[in-house]
Amino acid sequence: MFDLDQLSRVRPILTHIGIFIVGLILGALAGRGGVQIVDTGLWQLGTSYQAIYVQSVADAYAFDNNEAVAIDRLSYLCQAEDANQLQAAFTEAESRAQGAPERLENLNELRALSDQVQQNPEVAVCSLRPANSSVVGRVLPIALALLIIVGLAGYGIYLVIGMGEQEAAAEKKLDDQPVSKRAAAAQGTTTGAQSRAAPGIPIPGVGGRGAAAEAPSGKESAASIGASISQQAEKTDFEAKGLKPPVVQFMTTYLHGDDLYDDSFSIETPSGEFLGETGVGISETISGGNGNKQVTAFEVWLFDKNDIRTVTKVIMSDHAFNDATIRDKLKAKGEPVKAEPGKNVILETATLRIQARIVDMSYGSGPVPPNSRFDRITLELAAWKREDVS
């Protein structure tokens, strides 16, 4: 029989199913007056997604310098007077690219072509024409969903009732036993569980937290260890050397295994005025090793908000610096500099000056050429206004 105790077990399931069905019906009723967009185009996306598309076009244009292709790609955005998606997308993309100098530079180069862009005549750019789905298309999914829900609900109720009947039968059997046997049965549950565990090791649910709670933590990542090394590294005391202290001063460390190493820092005055950005990232790798990147060169860069260019210098391993092929390849990124402990690398823009000092470095071994793969390098980046050091 389906008694009150079984009903109390099933009630939460029925309540949630009822709420879901009511919500499904209300959603279907609300959706009947809605529309479905078919054959959607870029002009029907939100401004944020259009900005991402424009940034992709800008990056592609910076790579292949193909004006005709770039102009054609921009022609799929609406340029109506009351809804100029192209200009709105450029504005949003520039806002999203703040702090990424290369992306901003790519956008500026692409914007120079915007006056040549005409709306694509082959598609209905600016059109938001909807197309309603058929009645069968709207009703069939709802009917199938209801059938599935009813089936799952029936199966859930069947399981709950079956579990209730099994528990009732077990309780009745236990009640029929003498008191001494019931006590021994209850005590045997715990005793049996403890007998299966090794001495001194708690098991879940029996007098302890379990082995999983006492498992050792995972191995610390190379990036985390590098950050700790940077925090402990001693910064240069420029005032003690009789020099004007920098506006900001940073430490950054790369350790072999940190394949996503790319550290950047904001250059701001004590009052919070933004001046620019600087940073260090992986510039070149070589083949070989144990699966991690075999880094043979880093690029140090400086972005100045008052300068249209981003200055970059490439710090190379001894092997890369003396390998004509690698050196010529990296010259396109910036002036090559051979890595040596204590060496200062200077970068200057219109109003900023960076001194990147190699605090410490070491090469790794393995199936790679000697002195080719960095195992560790720590750099100190100190930034001044040009007027303070001129």
C-alpha positions as MATLAB code, in Angstrom:
seq = 'MFDLDQLSRVRPILTHIGIFIVGLILGALAGRGGVQIVDTGLWQLGTSYQAIYVQSVADAYAFDNNEAVAIDRLSYLCQAEDANQLQAAFTEAESRAQGAPERLENLNELRALSDQVQQNPEVAVCSLRPANSSVVGRVLPIALALLIIVGLAGYGIYLVIGMGEQEAAAEKKLDDQPVSKRAAAAQGTTTGAQSRAAPGIPIPGVGGRGAAAEAPSGKESAASIGASISQQAEKTDFEAKGLKPPVVQFMTTYLHGDDLYDDSFSIETPSGEFLGETGVGISETISGGNGNKQVTAFEVWLFDKNDIRTVTKVIMSDHAFNDATIRDKLKAKGEPVKAEPGKNVILETATLRIQARIVDMSYGSGPVPPNSRFDRITLELAAWKREDVS';
ca = [
       0.000    0.000    0.000;
       1.061    3.616   -0.638;
       0.984    4.956    2.944;
       1.745    8.427    4.348;
       5.381    7.584    5.076;
       5.973    6.653    1.443;
       4.143    9.792    0.344;
       6.504   11.926    2.450;
       9.448   10.330    0.656;
       7.989   10.989   -2.788;
       6.669   14.522   -2.066;
       9.987   16.370   -2.767;
      10.316   14.597   -6.115;
       6.719   15.368   -7.103;
       7.107   19.007   -5.983;
      10.200   19.603   -8.135;
       8.650   17.842  -11.107;
       5.469   19.906  -10.741;
       7.448   23.162  -10.606;
       9.423   22.134  -13.681;
       6.278   21.244  -15.652;
       4.569   24.538  -14.736;
       7.696   26.442  -15.753;
       7.876   24.510  -19.021;
       4.232   25.307  -19.824;
       4.628   28.996  -18.985;
       7.807   29.164  -21.057;
       6.058   27.536  -24.009;
       3.168   29.994  -23.769;
       5.558   32.918  -23.604;
       7.560   31.555  -26.497;
       4.560   31.287  -28.803;
       4.752   35.006  -29.431;
       8.506   34.882  -29.929;
      10.525   34.467  -33.090;
      13.371   32.365  -34.345;
      16.224   33.965  -36.264;
      17.462   31.882  -39.198;
      20.511   32.363  -41.435;
      21.895   34.799  -38.890;
      24.855   37.003  -39.784;
      27.476   39.087  -37.995;
      25.168   42.104  -38.067;
      22.746   40.263  -35.758;
      25.301   39.658  -33.000;
      25.698   41.805  -29.890;
      28.262   44.609  -29.872;
      30.673   42.614  -27.662;
      30.780   39.718  -30.126;
      31.111   42.103  -33.066;
      34.071   43.688  -31.249;
      35.723   40.272  -30.931;
      35.181   39.760  -34.679;
      36.711   43.164  -35.518;
      39.739   42.371  -33.321;
      40.182   39.078  -35.199;
      40.033   40.922  -38.532;
      42.597   43.449  -37.234;
      44.981   40.714  -36.099;
      44.612   38.900  -39.439;
      45.235   42.142  -41.354;
      48.358   42.803  -39.301;
      49.563   39.320  -40.257;
      48.807   39.214  -44.014;
      48.453   42.974  -44.799;
      45.710   42.150  -47.334;
      43.552   45.274  -47.559;
      40.962   43.791  -49.922;
      40.247   40.831  -47.644;
      40.106   43.033  -44.529;
      37.647   45.453  -46.192;
      35.460   42.540  -47.365;
      35.382   41.066  -43.856;
      34.220   44.391  -42.397;
      31.482   44.747  -45.041;
      29.251   42.328  -43.110;
      28.618   44.881  -40.331;
      25.737   47.325  -40.577;
      26.689   50.963  -41.250;
      23.279   52.590  -41.130;
      23.231   56.129  -39.739;
      21.032   55.154  -36.806;
      22.909   51.895  -36.095;
      26.539   52.051  -37.201;
      27.711   48.677  -35.960;
      31.170   49.047  -37.494;
      32.130   52.107  -35.458;
      30.479   50.724  -32.309;
      32.448   47.487  -32.727;
      35.718   49.411  -33.134;
      34.988   51.417  -29.968;
      34.170   48.284  -27.960;
      37.225   46.433  -29.317;
      39.540   49.298  -28.340;
      38.056   49.293  -24.856;
      38.628   45.531  -24.548;
      42.209   45.850  -25.830;
      43.340   48.331  -23.188;
      46.599   47.075  -21.749;
      47.409   45.057  -24.877;
      49.518   47.395  -27.041;
      49.880   45.086  -30.020;
      46.133   44.544  -30.269;
      45.489   48.312  -30.075;
      48.062   48.935  -32.783;
      46.390   46.343  -35.026;
      42.998   48.011  -34.460;
      44.405   51.456  -35.349;
      45.820   50.095  -38.606;
      42.498   48.463  -39.491;
      40.470   51.584  -38.594;
      42.413   53.458  -41.286;
      40.593   51.267  -43.850;
      37.099   51.800  -42.403;
      36.333   54.719  -44.746;
      36.684   52.322  -47.697;
      34.212   49.785  -46.301;
      30.823   49.469  -48.009;
      27.994   47.251  -46.831;
      28.039   43.878  -48.571;
      25.286   43.910  -51.246;
      25.082   40.124  -51.468;
      23.465   39.703  -48.043;
      20.794   41.585  -46.133;
      23.143   43.443  -43.824;
      21.195   45.385  -41.145;
      18.158   43.087  -41.607;
      16.713   41.468  -38.480;
      13.893   39.658  -40.294;
      12.499   36.768  -38.195;
      11.030   33.461  -39.317;
       8.492   31.675  -37.099;
       8.827   27.948  -36.729;
       5.860   25.674  -37.507;
       3.291   24.610  -34.899;
       4.561   21.033  -35.017;
       8.115   22.224  -34.528;
       7.049   24.109  -31.389;
       4.749   21.488  -29.863;
       6.707   18.292  -30.564;
       9.735   19.117  -28.362;
       7.421   20.095  -25.493;
       5.418   16.876  -25.803;
       8.580   14.765  -25.856;
       9.960   16.608  -22.829;
       6.726   16.016  -20.890;
       6.752   12.303  -21.762;
      10.344   11.963  -20.591;
       9.580   13.823  -17.346;
       6.526   11.695  -16.614;
       8.506    8.525  -17.313;
      11.379    9.588  -15.042;
       8.920   10.598  -12.332;
       7.162    7.230  -12.476;
      10.464    5.370  -12.317;
      11.615    7.519   -9.384;
       8.392    6.862   -7.479;
       8.719    3.128   -8.189;
      12.241    3.102   -6.745;
      11.236    5.077   -3.638;
       8.292    2.772   -2.938;
      10.475   -0.304   -3.455;
      13.141    1.021   -1.073;
      10.475    1.783    1.511;
       9.055   -1.725    1.335;
      12.537   -3.268    1.689;
      13.294   -1.129    4.746;
       9.949   -2.022    6.308;
      10.611   -5.732    5.768;
      14.083   -5.437    7.293;
      12.749   -3.567   10.326;
      10.014   -6.170   10.840;
      12.574   -8.977   10.678;
      14.777   -7.228   13.234;
      11.834   -6.582   15.536;
      11.054  -10.316   15.537;
      14.551  -11.131   16.882;
      15.369  -11.293   20.600;
      16.860   -8.116   22.096;
      20.294   -9.728   22.561;
      20.568  -10.628   18.866;
      19.507   -7.126   17.739;
      22.222   -5.593   19.886;
      24.822   -7.993   18.523;
      23.746   -7.245   14.934;
      24.007   -3.477   15.484;
      27.404   -3.831   17.129;
      28.686   -6.116   14.388;
      28.214   -3.413   11.727;
      30.884   -1.197   13.228;
      33.151   -4.069   14.263;
      33.121   -5.560   10.779;
      33.987   -2.258    9.149;
      36.893   -1.675   11.502;
      38.221   -5.183   10.926;
      38.569   -4.487    7.176;
      40.707   -1.398    7.765;
      44.458   -1.575    8.348;
      45.593   -0.832   11.922;
      45.788    2.875   12.652;
      44.056    3.940    9.393;
      40.573    5.452    9.817;
      37.913    4.637    7.269;
      35.066    6.942    6.198;
      32.095    6.857    8.533;
      33.876    4.826   11.256;
      35.703    6.943   13.806;
      37.819    9.079   11.445;
      37.958   11.471    8.464;
      39.215    8.816    6.024;
      42.376    8.499    3.986;
      41.192   10.912    1.326;
      41.089   13.781    3.827;
      44.705   13.158    4.744;
      46.048   12.820    1.177;
      49.077   14.994    0.424;
      48.579   18.079   -1.672;
      49.624   18.226   -5.335;
      53.053   19.281   -6.588;
      53.650   23.034   -6.710;
      53.720   24.451  -10.243;
      56.743   26.076  -11.874;
      54.817   29.356  -12.134;
      54.073   29.337   -8.381;
      57.695   28.574   -7.496;
      58.840   31.326   -9.849;
      56.547   33.832   -8.150;
      58.031   32.878   -4.761;
      61.567   33.378   -6.098;
      60.599   36.834   -7.401;
      59.174   37.824   -4.016;
      62.380   36.809   -2.245;
      64.774   38.413   -4.754;
      66.484   41.596   -3.532;
      65.622   44.703   -5.538;
      68.227   47.307   -6.475;
      68.444   50.270   -4.071;
      68.900   53.058   -6.603;
      68.862   55.794   -3.947;
      71.809   54.126   -2.194;
      73.665   54.389   -5.507;
      72.896   58.093   -5.721;
      70.288   57.619   -8.450;
      66.679   58.762   -8.639;
      64.378   55.911   -7.589;
      62.169   54.476  -10.344;
      58.452   55.126  -10.597;
      57.842   51.372  -10.256;
      60.061   48.332   -9.804;
      59.170   44.692  -10.485;
      60.718   41.229  -10.273;
      59.772   38.358  -12.596;
      61.081   34.783  -12.762;
      60.795   32.061  -15.389;
      61.363   28.418  -14.432;
      61.565   25.534  -16.911;
      58.117   23.977  -17.082;
      56.208   27.274  -16.977;
      55.096   26.949  -20.597;
      52.571   29.815  -20.309;
      55.087   32.308  -18.909;
      54.023   35.832  -19.905;
      54.405   38.454  -17.165;
      53.201   42.058  -17.596;
      53.080   45.042  -15.254;
      51.270   48.378  -15.278;
      53.433   51.503  -14.978;
      51.622   54.041  -12.801;
      52.645   57.045  -10.730;
      52.060   57.037   -6.945;
      48.954   59.147   -7.612;
      47.558   56.444   -9.903;
      48.277   58.046  -13.282;
      48.670   55.376  -15.964;
      51.870   55.796  -17.981;
      52.197   52.499  -19.823;
      53.021   48.814  -19.446;
      56.051   46.566  -19.533;
      56.598   42.840  -19.410;
      58.503   39.707  -20.352;
      57.364   36.653  -22.298;
      58.621   33.602  -24.165;
      59.955   34.595  -27.584;
      61.475   31.428  -29.061;
      61.768   27.715  -28.279;
      63.841   24.872  -29.696;
      63.013   21.209  -30.212;
      63.989   18.434  -27.830;
      63.476   17.854  -24.122;
      60.841   16.139  -22.020;
      57.627   17.641  -23.375;
      57.921   21.087  -21.783;
      58.911   24.062  -23.911;
      62.655   24.428  -24.390;
      62.873   28.228  -24.118;
      65.901   29.760  -25.800;
      64.860   33.445  -25.919;
      62.622   35.948  -24.120;
      61.268   39.277  -25.278;
      61.180   42.306  -22.985;
      58.750   44.986  -24.150;
      57.704   48.518  -23.202;
      54.462   50.242  -24.102;
      54.138   54.019  -23.629;
      50.681   55.596  -23.757;
      52.279   58.679  -25.328;
      54.089   56.716  -28.050;
      52.521   54.855  -30.974;
      55.182   52.133  -31.003;
      55.971   49.311  -28.598;
      59.708   48.826  -28.044;
      60.978   45.243  -27.752;
      64.368   43.641  -27.134;
      65.056   39.920  -27.319;
      67.176   38.299  -24.584;
      68.789   35.227  -26.143;
      70.637   32.232  -24.805;
      74.296   31.851  -25.747;
      73.330   29.232  -28.334;
      70.572   31.358  -29.914;
      72.740   34.487  -29.997;
      75.508   32.670  -31.858;
      73.190   30.766  -34.187;
      72.815   32.967  -37.275;
      69.485   31.397  -38.278;
      67.805   31.939  -34.913;
      69.327   35.381  -34.445;
      68.226   36.623  -37.865;
      64.733   35.244  -37.253;
      64.376   37.058  -33.923;
      65.762   40.363  -35.210;
      62.301   41.027  -36.620;
      60.927   41.114  -33.065;
      63.551   43.407  -31.573;
      67.220   44.073  -30.939;
      69.007   40.845  -29.921;
      70.786   40.804  -26.549;
      72.940   37.985  -25.216;
      71.814   36.831  -21.760;
      74.451   37.301  -19.052;
      74.012   37.559  -15.260;
      74.054   41.197  -14.142;
      73.549   42.625  -17.644;
      71.285   45.687  -17.966;
      68.984   45.948  -20.983;
      67.634   49.462  -21.663;
      64.360   50.194  -23.461;
      63.228   53.761  -24.195;
      60.104   55.311  -25.665;
      58.917   58.911  -25.993;
      58.408   59.436  -22.241;
      59.486   56.208  -20.509;
      62.728   54.343  -19.814;
      63.029   50.735  -18.620;
      66.090   49.038  -17.184;
      65.752   45.262  -17.338;
      68.498   43.695  -15.226;
      69.252   39.976  -15.416;
      69.467   39.195  -11.707;
      70.193   35.495  -12.057;
      70.043   32.808  -14.735;
      71.049   29.241  -15.476;
      70.884   26.833  -18.394;
      69.376   23.365  -18.361;
      70.798   20.153  -19.727;
      69.312   17.345  -21.763;
      68.970   16.441  -25.431;
      69.499   20.054  -26.520;
      72.630   22.010  -27.558;
      74.808   23.364  -24.697;
      73.739   26.710  -23.230;
      70.580   26.740  -25.336;
      67.693   26.052  -22.963;
      66.961   28.347  -20.018;
      66.351   26.479  -16.790;
      65.805   29.671  -14.799;
      66.024   33.420  -15.262;
      65.062   36.274  -12.931;
      64.780   39.829  -14.231;
      64.280   43.147  -12.468;
      62.264   45.751  -14.368;
      62.651   49.358  -13.200;
      60.737   52.178  -14.907;
      61.403   55.919  -14.961;
      59.893   58.893  -16.721;
      62.384   60.084  -19.347;
      62.335   63.557  -17.812;
      63.594   62.094  -14.526;
      66.674   60.459  -16.051;
      67.544   62.876  -18.847;
];
